């Protein structure tokens, strides 16, 4: 990770680990090898000068879907198999999830 790891979660089957950090990154790892499978940037906006967000919370469903909550008040839904953001929700402006 480029920043401190702030959140960690296991896939219910135990085959994968997902982490969130202080540099706007969510990473998916193989639990067997601890190899990074995907690294996804979340929470960086040009409108706020490109400041990084802190990924305070992550969760992974059995189907590989990842949820990430950040310090900018956003929740991202990530396809953990493809490594892409598929939904982005903003509940409020400028506050932690």
C-alpha positions, 0 to 999 in steps of 0.5 A: 500500500502507498498509505497506511492500511485503515480497513481489512475484511475477508471474503466469507469463504476465506479465499480473498482479503480486501483492504482500504488505505489512506491513499484512496486505494482498495486492494483485493488479495488472494488469501492463499498467496497474499498476491494483490489481484486488483488495486482500485483508486476510489474517492479522488476528485479533480474538483477537490484538487485531487486530494486522497480519501481515507478508506475507513471501511471495506466489506466483501460479499461471497460473490466478490462484490466489494463495498468501500466507505471513505472520508469524503462521505462516499460508498463505492461498490466494486466488482472484485473479480474485474477490479472496477467501480460499478456504483458510487453513492454520495450520502452527504458532502465532505463527511466520513462514512 
